[in-house]
Amino acid sequence: MAAETHNTEIQVPHGGEGAKGAFPPFDATTFPSQLLWLAITFGLFYYIMAKMVLPRIGGILEDRSDRIAGDLAEAERLKHETDAAIAAYEQALAEARNKAHGIAQTSRDKLSAEVTAKRTAVEADLAGKLSAAEERISTIKTAALAQVGEIATETTSALVEALLGKAPTKADTAKAVKASMN
């Protein structure tokens, strides 16, 4: 079957035939109906905005405001907790320093007492050894001084014998040494 095509033409009036009146929105005869539809449309849009759109936007803004306020309150709470933790840390650190200083001072005092006690014991020991040494020196000195006369007598006798060629008697030498010592 053959397809038929229809040629339909639309006739558009040319010239002055279609321009009988003014542009419809500017036509003064249609102003009342235009104002009516403007009022109805404005009222409808106002109602939609007031009852549906603005409450949603207000709710969204209020939710945002509440969320921001909650976040700020949480941040403030966390800041206070952080400040409290820092203060507690600094307090604990100060207490630890004080305790360490106390322990160090106690250790210093204890060591100083031990050193003083040891030094006192060593000094007492040295004093004892010194007095014993002085006693020995005194004994040796006394013994040496006791022998000085005898040594002097022997030395004098040896000198006289060497000079004169003849040894003097022990009694004469002892008498001469005794006289020179006084």
Buried (B, 14 or more C-beta within 10 A) or exposed (E): EEEEEEEEEEEEEEEEEEEEEEEEEEEEEBEEEEEEEEEEEEEEEEEEEEEEEEEEEEEEEEEEEEEEEEEEEEEEEEEEEEEEEEEEEEEEEEEEEEEEEEEEEEEEEEEEEEEEEEEEEEEEEEEEEEEEEEEEEEEEEEEEEEEEEEEBBBEBBEEBEEEEEEEBEEEEBBEBBEEEEE
